[in-house]
């Protein structure tokens, strides 16, 4: 079901210069909920989420792919969500990130620092006094952007 829905809505999202980050379809509080997390360079605005909701709602209704009643939610993924793709890292370039590792680098399994570079197999993070460390993607168990004040 998710694959069919994704196939139908992805062209709409791309045409709005956005990216589908995540999609879930599950029962919540007695109702089926189709939740789409979308983002774009510079972040996505509420008005853009509303527009996408309207367009995607029509596309799904016309297709008949979902036979039961459901609620459609188009949301921004939020700043503190875990990174899932290389594009997530690219969007956070130059920003503060928290990286949790499955194996220590320089005797630590977690770093907070400024994301410097995204390479094919790793990232480079400026962690302050210890300088810039290179972290292979294979050692990352969780990474997310840190909110800066």
C-alpha positions, 0 to 999 in steps of 0.5 A: 500500500505504501509503495502505491501511495508513494508512486502516486504522490511523489511526482506532486511533491517533486513538482512543488520542489519538495522531498518526501522524507517519510510516510506512514499509514496506520491506525491512530485513536480509531482512525486510519492516518496517512502521515507524510513528512516533507521538507525542502531546502531552507525548510518547508512552510505551513502554507506549503504543507497545506497546499500539498495536502490539498493537491495530494488529497485530490490525487489519492481520491481520484486514484481510489488506492485507499478504499477506507476512510482516512485522515491525511496529514502533511507535516514538516519533519521538524528540526530534531528528527533523526537523519535518515538519508544523505540529503538530511546530512546535506541540509544540516551542513554548517549546523550543529549536530549530535552524532551517536556512534556504535563504536567509540572514536577518540574514546567517545560514542557521542559528539556534538559539533558543527557538520563540516562535510558530507562525503561518500562514506563519512561526515566530518564534524568540528567538535571543538577542542578535539578538532575535526573528526571524520565519522564513517556512516557505518559507525553512526547509530543516530544523528540529528540536528541540534537546536541552536539558541 
